Amino acid sequence: MNSQRRTSTLALLLIAVVAVWWLVQVEREVSRIEILTEEELAIPSIIPDTDSTPESWDMDQFKAFFIEYRLQRDRVRASEVEMLNQMIDNPNMSAEGKKQAEEQLLKLVSMMEKEMLVENMLKAHGYKDAIFFYQEGLVNVVVQAEQLTEQEFLQIAEMVSTVTGVKMEEVTVVEHNSR
């Protein structure tokens, strides 16, 4: 009984150490993400002279916001998946610890599928690009569009609600325009 208790204690200690390590890694990655206000999203800082004509703007630069976010998200997710897989493959991990890691991995994969589905659905509906954020039951969607009407906001919220199961009231839509 003592050896079982010692093994359980060691497993819990190992889980705690791995969880702290993971949180530190995620915090490092998250600290690299630049949080933009709605004003910064509406008037991107990549346009050096706001008095210049739209024809002179480098429209490829507007894609940078979406590309950078996806790259950052992919790096964080790859770290999370790697850590969970290491926990699952660890022969010293308890069955309960492995089960929890497997459940977290399944949730993560499910979230990745929802992100891809929502983002691609919005592109299929004619939006230039979109990013899907989900955290603790709240959803944020950033759509690359010139100007969304109220009807378009509602359509996007309804699509996202249908895919995620989140109430429409808990879906926030932000337009990221190229002007």
C-alpha positions as CSV (number, residue, x, y, z in Angstrom):
1,M,0.0,0.0,0.0
2,N,2.9,2.4,0.8
3,S,4.5,1.8,-2.6
4,Q,1.2,2.5,-4.3
5,R,0.8,5.7,-2.4
6,R,4.4,6.7,-3.2
7,T,3.8,6.0,-6.9
8,S,0.6,8.1,-6.8
9,T,2.4,10.9,-5.1
10,L,5.2,10.8,-7.6
11,A,2.8,10.7,-10.5
12,L,0.9,13.8,-9.1
13,L,4.2,15.6,-8.6
14,L,5.2,14.8,-12.2
15,I,1.9,16.0,-13.5
16,A,2.3,19.3,-11.5
17,V,5.8,19.8,-12.7
18,V,4.8,19.2,-16.3
19,A,1.7,21.5,-15.9
20,V,3.9,24.3,-14.6
21,W,6.4,23.8,-17.4
22,W,3.6,23.9,-19.9
23,L,2.1,27.0,-18.4
24,V,5.4,28.8,-18.6
25,Q,5.9,27.7,-22.2
26,V,2.4,28.9,-23.1
27,E,2.9,32.2,-21.3
28,R,6.1,32.8,-23.2
29,E,4.3,32.1,-26.5
30,V,1.3,34.2,-25.5
31,S,3.5,37.1,-24.4
32,R,4.8,37.3,-28.0
33,I,1.3,37.9,-29.4
34,E,0.5,41.5,-30.0
35,I,-3.0,42.4,-28.8
36,L,-4.6,45.0,-31.1
37,T,-7.4,47.3,-30.1
38,E,-10.4,47.7,-32.3
39,E,-9.1,51.0,-33.6
40,E,-5.8,49.4,-34.6
41,L,-7.7,46.6,-36.4
42,A,-9.8,49.2,-38.2
43,I,-6.9,51.4,-39.3
44,P,-3.8,49.1,-39.6
45,S,-0.5,50.6,-38.7
46,I,1.1,49.0,-41.7
47,I,-0.1,51.9,-43.9
48,P,2.7,54.5,-43.6
49,D,0.7,57.4,-45.0
50,T,-3.1,57.4,-44.4
51,D,-3.5,60.2,-46.9
52,S,-2.1,58.0,-49.7
53,T,-4.4,56.5,-52.2
54,P,-5.6,52.9,-51.9
55,E,-4.0,52.1,-55.2
56,S,-0.6,52.7,-53.7
57,W,-1.1,50.5,-50.7
58,D,0.6,47.1,-50.5
59,M,-2.5,44.8,-50.0
60,D,-0.3,41.8,-49.2
61,Q,0.6,43.5,-45.9
62,F,-3.0,43.3,-44.7
63,K,-2.7,39.5,-44.8
64,A,0.2,39.7,-42.3
65,F,-2.2,40.0,-39.3
66,F,-4.0,36.8,-40.2
67,I,-0.8,34.9,-41.2
68,E,1.1,35.9,-38.1
69,Y,-1.8,35.0,-35.8
70,R,-2.1,31.6,-37.4
71,L,1.7,30.9,-37.2
72,Q,1.7,31.9,-33.5
73,R,-1.4,29.7,-32.9
74,D,0.2,26.8,-34.7
75,R,3.4,27.1,-32.6
76,V,1.5,27.1,-29.4
77,R,-0.7,24.2,-30.4
78,A,2.3,22.2,-31.6
79,S,3.9,22.6,-28.1
80,E,0.6,21.6,-26.4
81,V,0.2,18.5,-28.6
82,E,3.8,17.5,-28.1
83,M,3.5,17.8,-24.3
84,L,0.3,15.9,-24.2
85,N,1.7,13.1,-26.5
86,Q,4.8,12.9,-24.2
87,M,2.5,12.5,-21.2
88,I,0.5,9.8,-23.0
89,D,3.6,7.9,-24.1
90,N,5.4,8.2,-20.7
91,P,5.5,4.7,-19.2
92,N,5.8,6.3,-15.7
93,M,2.5,8.2,-16.1
94,S,-0.4,6.8,-14.2
95,A,-3.4,5.5,-16.1
96,E,-5.5,8.4,-14.8
97,G,-2.9,10.9,-15.9
98,K,-2.8,9.3,-19.3
99,K,-6.5,9.4,-19.5
100,Q,-6.6,13.1,-18.6
101,A,-3.9,13.9,-21.2
102,E,-5.9,12.0,-23.9
103,E,-9.0,13.9,-23.0
104,Q,-7.2,17.2,-23.2
105,L,-5.7,16.2,-26.6
106,L,-9.1,15.3,-27.9
107,K,-10.5,18.6,-26.8
108,L,-7.6,20.4,-28.5
109,V,-8.1,18.5,-31.7
110,S,-11.8,19.3,-31.6
111,M,-11.1,23.0,-31.1
112,M,-8.6,22.9,-34.0
113,E,-11.3,21.3,-36.2
114,K,-13.8,24.0,-35.2
115,E,-11.3,26.8,-35.9
116,M,-10.5,25.4,-39.4
117,L,-14.2,24.8,-40.2
118,V,-15.3,28.3,-39.1
119,E,-12.5,30.1,-40.8
120,N,-13.0,28.1,-44.1
121,M,-16.8,28.6,-44.0
122,L,-16.3,32.3,-43.7
123,K,-13.9,32.3,-46.6
124,A,-16.3,30.2,-48.6
125,H,-19.0,32.9,-48.0
126,G,-16.8,35.4,-49.7
127,Y,-14.8,37.0,-46.8
128,K,-11.1,37.5,-47.7
129,D,-9.9,36.0,-44.5
130,A,-11.1,35.2,-40.9
131,I,-9.6,34.1,-37.6
132,F,-11.6,32.2,-34.9
133,F,-10.8,32.7,-31.2
134,Y,-12.4,30.5,-28.6
135,Q,-11.9,30.7,-24.8
136,E,-14.1,29.7,-21.9
137,G,-17.4,29.7,-23.8
138,L,-16.8,33.0,-25.6
139,V,-16.1,33.3,-29.3
140,N,-14.4,36.1,-31.2
141,V,-14.2,36.2,-34.9
142,V,-12.0,38.6,-36.9
143,V,-13.1,38.9,-40.5
144,Q,-11.2,40.7,-43.2
145,A,-13.9,42.9,-44.8
146,E,-14.3,46.5,-45.8
147,Q,-17.5,47.1,-43.8
148,L,-20.0,44.6,-42.4
149,T,-23.7,45.3,-42.3
150,E,-25.7,44.3,-39.3
151,Q,-27.2,41.4,-41.3
152,E,-23.7,40.2,-42.1
153,F,-22.7,40.4,-38.4
154,L,-25.7,38.3,-37.5
155,Q,-25.1,35.8,-40.3
156,I,-21.5,35.3,-39.1
157,A,-22.6,35.0,-35.5
158,E,-25.2,32.4,-36.5
159,M,-22.7,30.4,-38.6
160,V,-20.2,30.4,-35.7
161,S,-22.9,29.5,-33.2
162,T,-24.1,26.6,-35.3
163,V,-20.6,25.1,-35.6
164,T,-19.4,25.7,-32.0
165,G,-22.6,25.3,-30.1
166,V,-22.0,28.7,-28.4
167,K,-25.0,31.0,-28.1
168,M,-25.1,33.8,-30.7
169,E,-25.0,36.4,-27.9
170,E,-21.6,35.1,-26.9
171,V,-20.1,35.5,-30.4
172,T,-18.2,38.7,-31.1
173,V,-17.5,39.7,-34.6
174,V,-14.7,42.2,-35.4
175,E,-14.1,43.5,-38.9
176,H,-10.5,44.0,-40.0
177,N,-10.7,46.2,-43.0
178,S,-8.0,47.0,-45.5
179,R,-8.4,50.7,-45.5
